[in-house]
Amino acid sequence: MDIKRANGRYYTRGNPFLLYPFKMWAEKANIEQNTILEPFAGAKDIPNLVELAKLKCEDWEFYDIEPGAKGVFKRDTLADFPKGFNVCITNPPWLARNSATRRGLPFPNATNYDDLYKYALEKCLSYCKWVTAIIPEAFIRSGLFLERLYDFVSLVPDSDNGNTQSSTGMNPTYMFDDTEHPVGLALFGPQKCLDVNLWRNNQFLGKYSELQKHLPSSSQNRKIRFNDPEGNLGLFAIDNTVSASIRFCHPSELGDYRIRNQCRSITKIRTPQNVEIDILNERLAIIREKTFDVFLTAFKGLRKDGCYRRRLDWAMARAIIDEDHSQIGMNLE
C-alpha cells in the first residue's frame, strides 16, 4: 500500500464516463477527432471505461512514472509533461503533503500545493485545452482552477439495486479498489466560464454561485471558542453512518465526554452569549437542504441513505452560531 501511496496511485474501478455530464463534455471536446492524453495512465483503466461507456476516441497516448500495462511509456510526467495534446482524460496521483511527511514518502519540492493531485491538475491545465480528472470530492471547496471548470460531479456509488449499471449510471461500487475516499469528476474547458455546474452523478444540483448564496456570512468572532471543556454549547460535527445527523446540542448531552484540543468530531463550544439550539439546528438544516452538502467536507463511507457522511468545519459552525437571526442566506466570503 505504501508503494501506491508514494506515487499517489489508486486504480479506477467505477465508471464515471457513463454519466451525462461527461458525455456532454466529450461531445464539446470532440474526442472522436482527438488523440487523448492519459499522463498518469497506471494500468490503462480509463480508456477501457470510456470504451465501456460506448464513447470513441481517435486514439490514446499513455504515460506513467511506473507503467502498469503494455503500451504505457515510462515518464515522470510531473517533471516532464507531454506536449502537443488537445484533450486529457486522467486519474492523477493523490497524495497529501502532510501524509507524505508523516509516512516518510517523497513529495515534489517544485510545488507549494498541499496535495499532489492539485500539482498534477495544474500541469494538465497548463498544456491541454480540455481536461477531465478524477480527483477528491473536496476539490470543489478549494477554490482552485474555477475559471476553466465547466462541471463538477460528486461521484456517489449507487447501491439502490444489485445491477452492474444502476439507473444513475454509476456502478454500485467505490471508484477505487484501495480506498473509499469521496471522489469527484472535474470537467474543464479551454475558455473562462462564468459559473460551474454542480452535479451528484446525473442529478443537477445547481450553479456554484447559486448554492453559495445559501451559506451564512463568514465570522471572525474569536470569542466563539471550540474544544472548550467548559463550553455552553455542544456539537456533533460528523454524520453517523445512518443519516444526516450533524447537530448542535446542550453540553450536558455530552456528559463526561473528554474534549481534546485537536478533536473535529464532537466538541463543546464557548459562546459569549446564550444561544437557541433549535434555531442553530434550523439554520444548519436549511443550509444542508439548499446546498446539497456541497460545502461540507465528505467523509469516507456512505450513510445508509446513500449519501456521503459529512463534517461541519469550525469556520462554518462559527458562522452559523454568529449569524444574526434575520441574516440567514448571505454569502460566505
FIRO-373884 format. One record per residue (C-alpha): x, y, z negated; residue number from 0; residue in one letter. Coordinates in steps of 0.05 Angstrom, whole numbers, always signed. Example, Ala and Ser with C-alpha at 12.3 -4.5 7.8 and 13.67 -1.06 7.14 Angstrom:
px +246; py -90; pz -156; k 0; r A $
px +273; py -21; pz -143; k 1; r S $
//
This chain:
px +0; py +0; pz +0; k 0; r M $
px +57; py +50; pz -16; k 1; r D $
px +84; py +39; pz +55; k 2; r I $
px +18; py +61; pz +82; k 3; r K $
px +15; py +119; pz +34; k 4; r R $
px +85; py +141; pz +53; k 5; r A $
px +62; py +151; pz +125; k 6; r N $
px -8; py +171; pz +106; k 7; r G $
px -34; py +112; pz +147; k 8; r R $
px -105; py +86; pz +139; k 9; r Y $
px -131; py +49; pz +199; k 10; r Y $
px -201; py +67; pz +224; k 11; r T $
px -256; py +15; pz +218; k 12; r R $
px -323; py +52; pz +220; k 13; r G $
px -345; py +84; pz +286; k 14; r N $
px -359; py +159; pz +284; k 15; r P $
px -357; py +163; pz +360; k 16; r F $
px -427; py +134; pz +364; k 17; r L $
px -454; py +198; pz +334; k 18; r L $
px -489; py +252; pz +374; k 19; r Y $
px -443; py +310; pz +354; k 20; r P $
px -382; py +273; pz +381; k 21; r F $
px -418; py +254; pz +446; k 22; r K $
px -435; py +328; pz +456; k 23; r M $
px -362; py +347; pz +443; k 24; r W $
px -337; py +292; pz +491; k 25; r A $
px -381; py +320; pz +547; k 26; r E $
px -356; py +391; pz +536; k 27; r K $
px -283; py +367; pz +533; k 28; r A $
px -295; py +327; pz +598; k 29; r N $
px -258; py +267; pz +570; k 30; r I $
px -274; py +227; pz +633; k 31; r E $
px -227; py +272; pz +672; k 32; r Q $
px -171; py +276; pz +620; k 33; r N $
px -115; py +234; pz +593; k 34; r T $
px -128; py +232; pz +518; k 35; r I $
px -71; py +240; pz +469; k 36; r L $
px -70; py +199; pz +405; k 37; r E $
px -8; py +226; pz +368; k 38; r P $
px -18; py +183; pz +305; k 39; r F $
px -42; py +120; pz +340; k 40; r A $
px -27; py +66; pz +289; k 41; r G $
px -60; py +2; pz +315; k 42; r A $
px -97; py +37; pz +371; k 43; r K $
px -164; py +33; pz +335; k 44; r D $
px -191; py +98; pz +363; k 45; r I $
px -192; py +81; pz +437; k 46; r P $
px -227; py +15; pz +421; k 47; r N $
px -280; py +52; pz +381; k 48; r L $
px -290; py +104; pz +437; k 49; r V $
px -300; py +47; pz +486; k 50; r E $
px -349; py +13; pz +439; k 51; r L $
px -388; py +78; pz +439; k 52; r A $
px -394; py +69; pz +515; k 53; r K $
px -352; py +131; pz +530; k 54; r L $
px -299; py +130; pz +584; k 55; r K $
px -233; py +169; pz +588; k 56; r C $
px -187; py +180; pz +647; k 57; r E $
px -130; py +148; pz +607; k 58; r D $
px -96; py +148; pz +539; k 59; r W $
px -25; py +160; pz +514; k 60; r E $
px -4; py +136; pz +445; k 61; r F $
px +50; py +156; pz +396; k 62; r Y $
px +64; py +137; pz +323; k 63; r D $
px +123; py +141; pz +275; k 64; r I $
px +112; py +66; pz +263; k 65; r E $
px +75; py +36; pz +323; k 66; r P $
px +23; py -16; pz +302; k 67; r G $
px +6; py -42; pz +371; k 68; r A $
px +34; py -54; pz +441; k 69; r K $
px +36; py +8; pz +484; k 70; r G $
px +47; py +57; pz +427; k 71; r V $
px +110; py +99; pz +436; k 72; r F $
px +153; py +107; pz +374; k 73; r K $
px +159; py +181; pz +356; k 74; r R $
px +156; py +225; pz +295; k 75; r D $
px +101; py +268; pz +324; k 76; r T $
px +102; py +317; pz +265; k 77; r L $
px +174; py +335; pz +282; k 78; r A $
px +167; py +327; pz +358; k 79; r D $
px +95; py +335; pz +381; k 80; r F $
px +78; py +311; pz +451; k 81; r P $
px +65; py +367; pz +501; k 82; r K $
px +21; py +374; pz +562; k 83; r G $
px -45; py +345; pz +537; k 84; r F $
px -112; py +380; pz +540; k 85; r N $
px -151; py +333; pz +494; k 86; r V $
px -131; py +299; pz +429; k 87; r C $
px -172; py +248; pz +390; k 88; r I $
px -137; py +224; pz +327; k 89; r T $
px -138; py +199; pz +256; k 90; r N $
px -79; py +240; pz +228; k 91; r P $
px -39; py +217; pz +167; k 92; r P $
px -67; py +235; pz +99; k 93; r W $
px -21; py +245; pz +40; k 94; r L $
px -29; py +297; pz -15; k 95; r A $
px +36; py +332; pz -35; k 96; r R $
px +24; py +321; pz -109; k 97; r N $
px +10; py +247; pz -96; k 98; r S $
px +75; py +241; pz -56; k 99; r A $
px +114; py +275; pz -112; k 100; r T $
px +82; py +230; pz -165; k 101; r R $
px +98; py +167; pz -126; k 102; r R $
px +167; py +188; pz -102; k 103; r G $
px +145; py +188; pz -29; k 104; r L $
px +175; py +234; pz +24; k 105; r P $
px +137; py +297; pz +44; k 106; r F $
px +158; py +345; pz +100; k 107; r P $
px +195; py +407; pz +77; k 108; r N $
px +172; py +443; pz +140; k 109; r A $
px +102; py +458; pz +113; k 110; r T $
px +70; py +490; pz +53; k 111; r N $
px +4; py +454; pz +61; k 112; r Y $
px -19; py +411; pz +3; k 113; r D $
px -36; py +352; pz +47; k 114; r D $
px -2; py +320; pz +107; k 115; r L $
px -67; py +318; pz +148; k 116; r Y $
px -70; py +394; pz +148; k 117; r K $
px +0; py +399; pz +177; k 118; r Y $
px -17; py +346; pz +228; k 119; r A $
px -81; py +382; pz +247; k 120; r L $
px -43; py +447; pz +256; k 121; r E $
px +4; py +412; pz +304; k 122; r K $
px -54; py +383; pz +345; k 123; r C $
px -89; py +451; pz +350; k 124; r L $
px -24; py +485; pz +370; k 125; r S $
px -15; py +441; pz +431; k 126; r Y $
px -84; py +417; pz +451; k 127; r C $
px -147; py +455; pz +471; k 128; r K $
px -197; py +402; pz +449; k 129; r W $
px -184; py +364; pz +384; k 130; r V $
px -225; py +312; pz +347; k 131; r T $
px -197; py +289; pz +280; k 132; r A $
px -220; py +241; pz +226; k 133; r I $
px -200; py +276; pz +162; k 134; r I $
px -220; py +282; pz +89; k 135; r P $
px -291; py +309; pz +79; k 136; r E $
px -262; py +361; pz +31; k 137; r A $
px -231; py +396; pz +92; k 138; r F $
px -295; py +437; pz +103; k 139; r I $
px -284; py +472; pz +36; k 140; r R $
px -212; py +490; pz +52; k 141; r S $
px -229; py +548; pz +98; k 142; r G $
px -175; py +527; pz +148; k 143; r L $
px -179; py +530; pz +224; k 144; r F $
px -253; py +551; pz +223; k 145; r L $
px -243; py +598; pz +283; k 146; r E $
px -239; py +538; pz +330; k 147; r R $
px -282; py +488; pz +291; k 148; r L $
px -346; py +476; pz +330; k 149; r Y $
px -377; py +420; pz +289; k 150; r D $
px -361; py +384; pz +225; k 151; r F $
px -393; py +317; pz +208; k 152; r V $
px -395; py +285; pz +139; k 153; r S $
px -389; py +211; pz +154; k 154; r L $
px -432; py +173; pz +106; k 155; r V $
px -436; py +97; pz +112; k 156; r P $
px -508; py +76; pz +125; k 157; r D $
px -527; py +15; pz +83; k 158; r S $
px -602; py +20; pz +96; k 159; r D $
px -600; py -44; pz +136; k 160; r N $
px -553; py -101; pz +150; k 161; r G $
px -547; py -88; pz +224; k 162; r N $
px -480; py -77; pz +256; k 163; r T $
px -503; py -10; pz +281; k 164; r Q $
px -552; py +30; pz +238; k 165; r S $
px -605; py +78; pz +261; k 166; r S $
px -559; py +137; pz +246; k 167; r T $
px -503; py +109; pz +290; k 168; r G $
px -456; py +94; pz +232; k 169; r M $
px -435; py +24; pz +214; k 170; r N $
px -454; py +3; pz +143; k 171; r P $
px -381; py +2; pz +123; k 172; r T $
px -330; py +52; pz +99; k 173; r Y $
px -286; py +86; pz +151; k 174; r M $
px -222; py +53; pz +127; k 175; r F $
px -204; py -16; pz +101; k 176; r D $
px -160; py +10; pz +45; k 177; r D $
px -199; py +68; pz +16; k 178; r T $
px -269; py +92; pz +1; k 179; r E $
px -246; py +164; pz +8; k 180; r H $
px -302; py +211; pz +33; k 181; r P $
px -289; py +223; pz +107; k 182; r V $
px -308; py +276; pz +158; k 183; r G $
px -303; py +285; pz +233; k 184; r L $
px -277; py +353; pz +255; k 185; r A $
px -292; py +375; pz +327; k 186; r L $
px -251; py +433; pz +354; k 187; r F $
px -253; py +471; pz +419; k 188; r G $
px -207; py +519; pz +457; k 189; r P $
px -244; py +584; pz +441; k 190; r Q $
px -263; py +621; pz +378; k 191; r K $
px -332; py +606; pz +354; k 192; r C $
px -376; py +649; pz +310; k 193; r L $
px -401; py +593; pz +265; k 194; r D $
px -395; py +519; pz +251; k 195; r V $
px -449; py +467; pz +259; k 196; r N $
px -452; py +421; pz +198; k 197; r L $
px -478; py +350; pz +202; k 198; r W $
px -488; py +288; pz +159; k 199; r R $
px -480; py +233; pz +210; k 200; r N $
px -533; py +251; pz +262; k 201; r N $
px -572; py +297; pz +215; k 202; r Q $
px -561; py +371; pz +230; k 203; r F $
px -555; py +408; pz +163; k 204; r L $
px -547; py +479; pz +188; k 205; r G $
px -496; py +532; pz +205; k 206; r K $
px -437; py +542; pz +157; k 207; r Y $
px -454; py +615; pz +145; k 208; r S $
px -528; py +599; pz +132; k 209; r E $
px -512; py +548; pz +79; k 210; r L $
px -462; py +595; pz +46; k 211; r Q $
px -518; py +645; pz +34; k 212; r K $
px -548; py +598; pz -18; k 213; r H $
px -485; py +600; pz -61; k 214; r L $
px -480; py +644; pz -123; k 215; r P $
px -434; py +704; pz -125; k 216; r S $
px -364; py +687; pz -149; k 217; r S $
px -349; py +704; pz -221; k 218; r S $
px -284; py +726; pz -254; k 219; r Q $
px -314; py +725; pz -323; k 220; r N $
px -258; py +692; pz -364; k 221; r R $
px -300; py +697; pz -427; k 222; r K $
px -332; py +634; pz -399; k 223; r I $
px -282; py +581; pz -422; k 224; r R $
px -282; py +508; pz -403; k 225; r F $
px -259; py +449; pz -444; k 226; r N $
px -271; py +486; pz -509; k 227; r D $
px -287; py +436; pz -565; k 228; r P $
px -329; py +489; pz -599; k 229; r E $
px -367; py +507; pz -536; k 230; r G $
px -441; py +525; pz -539; k 231; r N $
px -458; py +492; pz -471; k 232; r L $
px -446; py +422; pz -446; k 233; r G $
px -436; py +399; pz -374; k 234; r L $
px -437; py +332; pz -339; k 235; r F $
px -397; py +354; pz -277; k 236; r A $
px -397; py +289; pz -237; k 237; r I $
px -455; py +249; pz -208; k 238; r D $
px -465; py +180; pz -234; k 239; r N $
px -469; py +121; pz -186; k 240; r T $
px -545; py +123; pz -181; k 241; r V $
px -568; py +194; pz -164; k 242; r S $
px -551; py +269; pz -164; k 243; r A $
px -541; py +273; pz -239; k 244; r S $
px -495; py +334; pz -249; k 245; r I $
px -527; py +377; pz -303; k 246; r R $
px -517; py +427; pz -359; k 247; r F $
px -539; py +405; pz -429; k 248; r C $
px -538; py +424; pz -502; k 249; r H $
px -468; py +410; pz -531; k 250; r P $
px -499; py +365; pz -585; k 251; r S $
px -516; py +316; pz -529; k 252; r E $
px -441; py +303; pz -521; k 253; r L $
px -436; py +282; pz -594; k 254; r G $
px -365; py +267; pz -615; k 255; r D $
px -340; py +264; pz -543; k 256; r Y $
px -267; py +284; pz -544; k 257; r R $
px -256; py +345; pz -500; k 258; r I $
px -189; py +344; pz -463; k 259; r R $
px -155; py +404; pz -432; k 260; r N $
px -149; py +372; pz -363; k 261; r Q $
px -218; py +339; pz -362; k 262; r C $
px -260; py +353; pz -300; k 263; r R $
px -319; py +306; pz -312; k 264; r S $
px -351; py +321; pz -380; k 265; r I $
px -338; py +385; pz -417; k 266; r T $
px -361; py +436; pz -468; k 267; r K $
px -363; py +509; pz -446; k 268; r I $
px -357; py +571; pz -489; k 269; r R $
px -402; py +627; pz -462; k 270; r T $
px -404; py +698; pz -490; k 271; r P $
px -479; py +695; pz -499; k 272; r Q $
px -533; py +642; pz -506; k 273; r N $
px -556; py +612; pz -441; k 274; r V $
px -621; py +580; pz -418; k 275; r E $
px -602; py +508; pz -399; k 276; r I $
px -665; py +497; pz -359; k 277; r D $
px -651; py +559; pz -317; k 278; r I $
px -579; py +537; pz -304; k 279; r L $
px -602; py +468; pz -281; k 280; r N $
px -656; py +500; pz -237; k 281; r E $
px -602; py +543; pz -204; k 282; r R $
px -558; py +483; pz -193; k 283; r L $
px -616; py +442; pz -164; k 284; r A $
px -633; py +498; pz -114; k 285; r I $
px -560; py +504; pz -92; k 286; r I $
px -555; py +428; pz -82; k 287; r R $
px -620; py +425; pz -43; k 288; r E $
px -607; py +485; pz +1; k 289; r K $
px -533; py +469; pz +17; k 290; r T $
px -539; py +393; pz +22; k 291; r F $
px -480; py +389; pz -27; k 292; r D $
px -433; py +413; pz +28; k 293; r V $
px -394; py +457; pz -21; k 294; r F $
px -389; py +406; pz -77; k 295; r L $
px -329; py +361; pz -77; k 296; r T $
px -345; py +290; pz -55; k 297; r A $
px -321; py +231; pz -98; k 298; r F $
px -303; py +163; pz -71; k 299; r K $
px -361; py +114; pz -73; k 300; r G $
px -434; py +123; pz -54; k 301; r L $
px -492; py +132; pz -102; k 302; r R $
px -549; py +83; pz -97; k 303; r K $
px -589; py +135; pz -59; k 304; r D $
px -538; py +131; pz -2; k 305; r G $
px -502; py +198; pz -14; k 306; r C $
px -432; py +211; pz -37; k 307; r Y $
px -422; py +225; pz -111; k 308; r R $
px -405; py +298; pz -121; k 309; r R $
px -367; py +341; pz -171; k 310; r R $
px -383; py +411; pz -193; k 311; r L $
px -318; py +450; pz -198; k 312; r D $
px -306; py +502; pz -252; k 313; r W $
px -308; py +561; pz -204; k 314; r A $
px -379; py +546; pz -181; k 315; r M $
px -401; py +526; pz -251; k 316; r A $
px -376; py +593; pz -277; k 317; r R $
px -413; py +629; pz -221; k 318; r A $
px -478; py +592; pz -238; k 319; r I $
px -471; py +609; pz -312; k 320; r I $
px -454; py +682; pz -299; k 321; r D $
px -508; py +693; pz -246; k 322; r E $
px -560; py +746; pz -262; k 323; r D $
px -629; py +714; pz -263; k 324; r H $
px -651; py +759; pz -206; k 325; r S $
px -589; py +747; pz -162; k 326; r Q $
px -596; py +674; pz -141; k 327; r I $
px -577; py +663; pz -69; k 328; r G $
px -518; py +711; pz -59; k 329; r M $
px -454; py +693; pz -22; k 330; r N $
px -394; py +662; pz -56; k 331; r L $
px -337; py +705; pz -31; k 332; r E $
//
